[in-house]
């Protein structure tokens, strides 16, 4: 198997001052990419800020002979995101890879969660991915080359107590990916999502030390490199942790036609419930239109009797 390289490629990694983001930035640089190391340097709840963490990662990259610049912009700030992109273009003239990794937590049960807790987490995770992607989109279109990774979570895919804000934002990123994989295809822009399980400052209080030892952040990065390489897939959710990888998909059952008009009642749906929920017929759709085709296929079957 040939080595995965990113020579002459320019990458932006947000939230790259530590944890998983730092590992992404270091490996990209090790494989030849020029890297913008973005990190606001805020605390885990989003307060404060300093570019010191990003500067340290830049020094690590330079020490290995790579090229990098630090950026301390908030991914939620329009002017800051513009500066991040402008700095990359001024320095290197292109942007090939964007890994949207920045994140914060404001964990509380839903009843105790304030609107500030909700809005800030959604802003950082969802809008903090939207804004950098929007800022590089036309650049990647003009180049006819772009690789984007958003960072989702098992909380978004499956749920987790105390993380309604985080889960809503993280599943929103899958929705963003599912549309951009279609819109970017003609310009060779590929977008994927990584669903990491890693020991970082965001998870250190949630798991015992012996478990955290198996979940080193650097164990996520090899999978992400496969999501941004030239022959990367697109529209994939890659779960990663402890050196293990899997693919997550939203699936739907074949379903059943129940009826129309007077024959379509709640009771009629209940009678067909087992057929509607039959998991043996599950499939994955690649775009919204296929969902509609499935509905009309059941309608056609029903009309035939």
PyMOL commands that set and color helices and strands:
alter all, ss='L'
color gray80, all
select helices_A, chain A and resi 19-30+52-63+78-92+115-143+154-158+164-183+185-187+209-214+218-228+261-263+266-271+273-276+279-281+288-304
alter helices_A, ss='H'
color red, helices_A
select strands_A, chain A and resi 10-13+34-38+68-71+97-100+146-152+189-196+237-241+244-248
alter strands_A, ss='S'
color yellow, strands_A
deselect
rebuild
show_as cartoon
